């Protein structure tokens, strides 16, 4: 499983861009869907590092930023300051959820979170959930609308400007 994820790393780096694309169509094609076609974000209830549970359904009514990442992913490490700054500015209105896909779970994720000072909520997920979102490279970031549908997706390190643009209608 790790070997497959490592093989996808160059693809994630190559696909990184400065804008968030409309949410992907269902399936593994990776093509962008039409913005008018609402696709429900796959639901989840995941543990966080503090031992609590976080459910996407419980956040309905608010936009949510979801970032799929892994401790072994160098671009994911570069995304941390962008998400920390976004969380500091908007975290009270727009939750940021970092979903770690490491197979070693908390034993790998907790030291990384402490060392890199992640300030947003970190959840322990897996590659199956990432695949449910069509996140086949890391980092992959999604903006979820308050109604629970996917607004946009971004593979690679997102710029602060692109992230701000993606949430502009709710950041007010």
PAZAPA-4460 file (N, C-alpha, C; in steps of 0.05 Angstrom, whole numbers, plus 32768, in hexadecimal, padded with zeros to 4 digits):
% residues 172
    n_x    n_y    n_z   ca_x   ca_y   ca_z    c_x    c_y    c_z   seq   type   mol
   8010   7FE8   8000   8000   8000   8000   8011   8019   8000     1      X     A
   8026   801A   8011   8038   8031   8011   8046   8034   7FF6     2      X     A
   804F   801E   7FEA   805C   801F   7FD0   804A   802C   7FBB     3      X     A
   8031   8024   7FBB   801E   8030   7FA9   801B   804E   7FAE     4      X     A
   8019   8056   7FC7   8017   8072   7FCD   8030   8082   7FC5     5      X     A
   8047   8076   7FCA   8060   8083   7FC2   8062   8086   7FA3     6      X     A
   8057   8072   7F95   8058   8074   7F78   8046   808A   7F6E     7      X     A
   8032   8091   7F7D   801F   80A7   7F75   802A   80C3   7F7C     8      X     A
   803E   80C4   7F8D   8049   80DD   7F96   8052   80EF   7F7F     9      X     A
   8062   80E5   7F6B   8069   80F6   7F55   8051   8101   7F45    10      X     A
   803C   80F1   7F43   8024   80FB   7F36   8018   8112   7F45    11      X     A
   8017   810F   7F60   800B   8125   7F70   801B   813E   7F6D    12      X     A
   8036   813C   7F6D   8047   8153   7F6A   8043   8160   7F4E    13      X     A
   8042   814F   7F3A   803F   8159   7F1F   8024   8166   7F1A    14      X     A
   800F   815D   7F28   7FF5   8168   7F24   7FEF   8180   7F35    15      X     A
   8001   8187   7F47   7FFD   819E   7F59   7FF9   81B7   7F48    16      X     A
   7FE7   81C8   7F51   7FE1   81E0   7F41   7FD9   81F6   7F54    17      X     A
   7FD4   820E   7F49   7FCE   8225   7F59   7FB0   822B   7F5A    18      X     A
   7F9F   8219   7F53   7F82   821E   7F56   7F75   8204   7F5F    19      X     A
   7F5E   8208   7F6B   7F4E   81F0   7F73   7F3B   81EB   7F5C    20      X     A
   7F3B   81D2   7F53   7F2A   81CA   7F3D   7F0E   81C3   7F47    21      X     A
   7EFA   81C4   7F35   7EE0   81BA   7F3D   7EE4   819D   7F46    22      X     A
   7ED2   8195   7F57   7ED4   817A   7F63   7ED6   8165   7F4E    23      X     A
   7EE5   814F   7F53   7EE8   813A   7F3F   7ECE   812A   7F3B    24      X     A
   7ECC   811F   7F24   7EB5   810D   7F1F   7EB9   80F4   7F2F    25      X     A
   7EA4   80E5   7F33   7EA8   80CC   7F42   7EB7   80B9   7F30    26      X     A
   7EC6   80A7   7F3C   7ED7   8095   7F2D   7EF4   809F   7F2D    27      X     A
   7F06   8090   7F21   7F22   8095   7F23   7F2D   80A5   7F0C    28      X     A
   7F1B   80B1   7EFB   7F25   80BF   7EE3   7F35   80D8   7EEA    29      X     A
   7F2F   80E4   7F00   7F3D   80FC   7F08   7F34   8115   7EF8    30      X     A
   7F21   8112   7EE7   7F17   812A   7ED8   7F07   813C   7EEA    31      X     A
   7F07   8155   7EE3   7EF7   8168   7EF2   7EDA   8165   7EEA    32      X     A
   7EC7   8168   7EFD   7EAB   8167   7EF6   7EA1   8184   7EF2    33      X     A
   7E8A   8186   7EE7   7E7E   81A0   7EE4   7E77   81AB   7F00    34      X     A
   7E7D   81C5   7F05   7E77   81D0   7F20   7E5A   81CE   7F28    35      X     A
   7E48   81CE   7F14   7E2B   81CD   7F1A   7E22   81B2   7F24    36      X     A
   7E31   819D   7F1F   7E29   8182   7F26   7E33   817C   7F43    37      X     A
   7E21   817E   7F56   7E28   817B   7F72   7E2D   815D   7F78    38      X     A
   7E44   8158   7F84   7E4C   813D   7F8D   7E4F   813D   7FAB    39      X     A
   7E40   812C   7FB8   7E42   812A   7FD5   7E5E   8121   7FDE    40      X     A
   7E69   812E   7FF1   7E83   8125   7FFD   7E7E   810B   800C    41      X     A
   7E8F   80F7   8007   7E8B   80DE   8017   7E8C   80E3   8035    42      X     A
   7E7A   80D8   8043   7E79   80DC   8060   7E8E   80CC   806E    43      X     A
   7E95   80D4   8086   7EA8   80C6   8097   7EA4   80CE   80B4    44      X     A
   7EAC   80BD   80C5   7EB0   80C2   80E2   7ECB   80B7   80E8    45      X     A
   7EDE   80C8   80F0   7EFA   80C0   80F4   7F04   80C9   810F    46      X     A
   7F17   80BA   811B   7F23   80C3   8134   7F37   80D9   812E    47      X     A
   7F39   80EC   8141   7F4F   80FF   8140   7F65   80F7   8153    48      X     A
   7F7B   8106   8153   7F92   80FF   8164   7F8C   8101   8182    49      X     A
   7F78   8111   8189   7F71   8115   81A5   7F5E   80FF   81AF    50      X     A
   7F56   80EC   819E   7F44   80D7   81A6   7F27   80DC   81A1    51      X     A
   7F20   80F4   8196   7F05   80FA   8190   7EFD   80EF   8174    52      X     A
   7EE4   80F1   816E   7EDA   80E9   8153   7ED0   8102   8145    53      X     A
   7ED5   8103   812B   7ECC   8118   811A   7EBB   810D   8103    54      X     A
   7EA3   8117   8100   7E91   810E   80EB   7E8D   8125   80D8    55      X     A
   7E90   8120   80BE   7E8B   8134   80AA   7E6D   813E   80AC    56      X     A
   7E5B   812B   80B1   7E3F   8132   80B3   7E3A   8147   80C9    57      X     A
   7E49   8146   80DF   7E45   8158   80F5   7E4E   8175   80EE    58      X     A
   7E5D   8177   80D8   7E66   8192   80CF   7E54   819E   80BA    59      X     A
   7E3F   8190   80B3   7E2C   819A   809E   7E23   81B5   80A6    60      X     A
   7E20   81C7   8093   7E18   81E3   8098   7E30   81F6   8098    61      X     A
   7E48   81EA   8097   7E61   81FA   8096   7E72   81F0   807F    62      X     A
   7E80   8201   8071   7E94   81F7   805E   7EAA   81E9   806E    63      X     A
   7EB7   81D6   8061   7ECD   81C7   806E   7EE4   81C3   805A    64      X     A
   7EFC   81C6   8063   7F14   81C0   8053   7F1E   81A6   805D    65      X     A
   7F21   8193   804A   7F2C   8178   8051   7F45   8174   8041    66      X     A
   7F5B   816D   804F   7F75   8169   8043   7F7E   814C   8048    67      X     A
   7F7F   813C   8033   7F8A   8121   8035   7FA9   8123   8033    68      X     A
   7FB7   8117   8046   7FD4   8119   8047   7FE0   8101   8054    69      X     A
   7FFB   8100   8054   800A   80EA   8061   8024   80F5   806B    70      X     A
   802F   80E9   8080   8048   80F2   808C   8060   80EF   807A    71      X     A
   805F   80DC   8068   8075   80D6   8055   8074   80E8   803C    72      X     A
   8061   80FA   803A   805C   810A   8023   8069   8125   8026    73      X     A
   807F   812A   8017   808D   8144   8019   807B   815C   8011    74      X     A
   806B   815B   7FFC   8059   8171   7FF6   8044   8176   800C    75      X     A
   803C   8161   801A   8029   8164   8030   8035   8175   8046    76      X     A
   804F   8171   804A   805D   8181   805F   805D   819E   8057    77      X     A
   8060   81A4   803D   8060   81C0   8034   8045   81CD   8036    78      X     A
   8030   81BD   8037   8015   81C7   8038   800D   81D0   8055    79      X     A
   801B   81C5   8069   8014   81CB   8085   8013   81E9   808B    80      X     A
   8027   81F9   8083   8025   8216   808A   800D   8224   807D    81      X     A
   8006   821B   8065   7FEF   8227   8057   7FD6   8221   8067    82      X     A
   7FD3   8208   806F   7FBB   8200   807E   7FBB   820C   809A    83      X     A
   7FD2   820E   80A7   7FD3   821A   80C1   7FCA   8238   80C0    84      X     A
   7FD3   8246   80AC   7FCC   8262   80A8   7FAE   8264   80A2    85      X     A
   7FA4   8253   8091   7F87   8253   808A   7F77   824D   80A3    86      X     A
   7F7F   823A   80B3   7F71   8232   80CC   7F71   824A   80DF    87      X     A
   7F87   8258   80E2   7F89   826F   80F4   7F75   8285   80EB    88      X     A
   7F72   8288   80D2   7F61   829D   80C7   7F43   8296   80C6    89      X     A
   7F3D   827D   80BF   7F21   8275   80BA   7F17   825D   80CA    90      X     A
   7F28   8251   80DB   7F21   8239   80E8   7F08   8239   80F9    91      X     A
   7F00   8250   8103   7EE7   8252   8112   7ECE   8250   8101    92      X     A
   7ED1   8256   80E7   7EBA   8255   80D4   7EBD   823E   80C0    93      X     A
   7ED6   8237   80B9   7EDB   8223   80A4   7EEF   820F   80B0    94      X     A
   7EE5   81F8   80BA   7EF7   81E5   80C6   7F0B   81D9   80B2    95      X     A
   7F23   81D5   80BB   7F38   81C7   80AA   7F3C   81AC   80B7    96      X     A
   7F39   8197   80A7   7F3E   817C   80B0   7F54   8170   80A0    97      X     A
   7F6A   8169   80AD   7F80   815B   80A0   7F7C   813D   80A4    98      X     A
   7F77   812E   808F   7F72   8111   8091   7F8B   8102   8089    99      X     A
   7F99   80F8   809D   7FB2   80E9   8099   7FAB   80CD   808F   100      X     A
   7FB9   80C3   807B   7FB4   80A9   8070   7FCA   8094   8076   101      X     A
   7FDB   809B   8089   7FF1   8089   8091   7FE6   806F   809C   102      X     A
   7FF1   8059   8093   7FE9   803E   809C   7FF0   803A   80BA   103      X     A
   8005   8047   80C4   800D   8044   80E0   7FFD   8055   80F3   104      X     A
   7FE9   8064   80E9   7FD7   8073   80FA   7FE4   8087   810C   105      X     A
   7FD9   808A   8124   7FE2   809E   8137   8000   809C   813E   106      X     A
   800B   8084   813E   8027   8082   8145   8039   8090   8131   107      X     A
   8031   8093   8118   8040   80A1   8104   8037   80BE   8102   108      X     A
   801D   80C3   8105   8012   80DD   8100   8018   80F1   8118   109      X     A
   8014   80E8   8130   8017   80FA   8147   8033   8107   8148   110      X     A
   8049   80F9   8145   8063   8106   8145   8066   811A   812F   111      X     A
   805C   8114   8117   805D   8127   8100   804D   8140   8107   112      X     A
   8036   813D   8112   8025   8154   8119   8033   8166   812D   113      X     A
   8040   815A   8141   804E   816A   8155   8066   8178   8148   114      X     A
   8076   8169   8139   808F   8173   812D   8089   818A   811A   115      X     A
   8073   8188   810A   806D   819C   80F6   8057   81B0   80FF   116      X     A
   804F   81AE   8118   803D   81C2   8124   8023   81C5   8115   117      X     A
   8016   81AF   810E   7FFB   81B1   8101   7FE8   81BB   8115   118      X     A
   7FDA   81D1   810E   7FC7   81DE   8121   7FAA   81D8   811B   119      X     A
   7FA4   81CB   8105   7F89   81C4   80FF   7F84   81A7   8107   120      X     A
   7F6B   819F   8106   7F64   8184   8110   7F6E   816F   80FD   121      X     A
   7F7B   815B   8109   7F87   8144   80F9   7F77   812B   8100   122      X     A
   7F6D   811E   80EB   7F5E   8106   80EE   7F6E   80EE   80E3   123      X     A
   7F68   80D7   80ED   7F75   80BF   80E4   7F63   80B0   80D0   124      X     A
   7F6A   80B2   80B7   7F5B   80A5   80A2   7F6B   808F   8095   125      X     A
   7F64   8089   807C   7F72   8074   806E   7F6F   8079   8050   126      X     A
   7F7D   8068   8041   7F7D   806C   8024   7F61   8065   8018   127      X     A
   7F52   8054   8025   7F37   804E   801B   7F26   8067   801A   128      X     A
   7F26   8077   8030   7F17   8090   8030   7F21   80A3   801B   129      X     A
   7F3C   80A5   8019   7F48   80B7   8005   7F3E   80AE   7FE9   130      X     A
   7F3D   8095   7FE4   7F33   808B   7FCA   7F15   8091   7FC6   131      X     A
   7F06   8090   7FDC   7EE9   8097   7FD9   7EE6   80B4   7FCF   132      X     A
   7EFA   80C5   7FD6   7EFA   80E1   7FCD   7F08   80E4   7FB2   133      X     A
   7F12   80CF   7FA7   7F23   80D0   7F8E   7F3D   80DF   7F93   134      X     A
   7F47   80DD   7FAC   7F61   80E9   7FB3   7F77   80D3   7FAF   135      X     A
   7F83   80D3   7F98   7F96   80BE   7F91   7FB3   80C8   7F93   136      X     A
   7FB7   80E1   7F9B   7FD2   80EC   7FA0   7FD0   80FE   7FB8   137      X     A
   7FE6   8103   7FC5   7FE5   8114   7FDE   7FF9   812B   7FDB   138      X     A
   7FF3   8142   7FE6   7FD9   8148   7FF3   7FC3   814C   7FDE   139      X     A
   7FAB   8146   7FE6   7F93   814D   7FD7   7F80   815B   7FEA   140      X     A
   7F77   8173   7FE2   7F67   8184   7FF3   7F4C   8187   7FE6   141      X     A
   7F37   8186   7FF7   7F1B   818A   7FEE   7F0F   81A1   7FFE   142      X     A
   7EFE   81B1   7FF0   7EED   81C4   7FFE   7ED1   81B9   7FFC   143      X     A
   7EC5   81B5   8013   7EA9   81AA   8014   7E97   81C1   801A   144      X     A
   7E81   81C3   800B   7E6D   81D8   800F   7E5D   81D2   8028   145      X     A
   7E50   81E7   8033   7E3F   81E2   804B   7E2A   81CD   8047   146      X     A
   7E21   81C8   802F   7E0C   81B3   802A   7E18   8197   8028   147      X     A
   7E33   8195   802B   7E3F   817A   802B   7E48   8171   8010   148      X     A
   7E47   8182   7FFC   7E51   817A   7FE1   7E6D   8185   7FDD   149      X     A
   7E7B   8178   7FCB   7E96   8180   7FC5   7E96   8199   7FB3   150      X     A
   7EA3   81AE   7FBD   7EA5   81C7   7FAD   7EBD   81C6   7F9A   151      X     A
   7ED4   81BD   7FA4   7EEC   81BD   7F94   7F01   81AA   7F9F   152      X     A
   7F14   81A3   7F8E   7F29   8190   7F95   7F44   819B   7F8B   153      X     A
   7F59   8194   7F99   7F74   819E   7F91   7F88   8188   7F98   154      X     A
   7F97   817F   7F84   7FAC   816B   7F88   7FC7   817B   7F89   155      X     A
   7FD7   8176   7F9D   7FF0   8184   7FA0   7FEE   819A   7FB5   156      X     A
   8004   81A9   7FB9   8004   81BE   7FCD   7FF3   81D5   7FC3   157      X     A
   7FE0   81DD   7FD3   7FCE   81F3   7FCB   7FDB   820E   7FD5   158      X     A
   7FD8   8222   7FC5   7FE2   823C   7FCD   7FCE   824A   7FDF   159      X     A
   7FD6   825C   7FF0   7FC3   826A   8001   7FAE   8278   7FF1   160      X     A
   7FB6   8284   7FDA   7FA3   8293   7FCA   7F8E   8281   7FBE   161      X     A
   7F96   8269   7FB4   7F83   8256   7FA9   7F6F   824C   7FBE   162      X     A
   7F79   8247   7FD6   7F67   823E   7FEB   7F54   8254   7FF3   163      X     A
   7F5E   826C   7FF6   7F4C   8283   7FFD   7F37   8287   7FE7   164      X     A
   7F3F   8284   7FCE   7F2C   8287   7FB8   7F16   8272   7FB9   165      X     A
   7F1E   8259   7FC0   7F0B   8243   7FC1   7EF6   8246   7FD6   166      X     A
   7EFC   8255   7FEC   7EE9   8258   8002   7EDD   8274   8003   167      X     A
   7EE3   8284   7FEF   7EDC   82A1   7FF0   7EBE   82A6   7FF7   168      X     A
   7EAC   8296   7FEC   7E90   829B   7FF1   7E88   8296   800E   169      X     A
   7E98   8287   801E   7E91   8282   8039   7EA4   8290   804D   170      X     A
   7EB9   829B   8044   7ECE   82A6   8056   7EC6   82C1   8061   171      X     A
   7EB4   82CF   8055   7EAB   82E9   805C   7EAD   82F1   8078   172      X     A
***
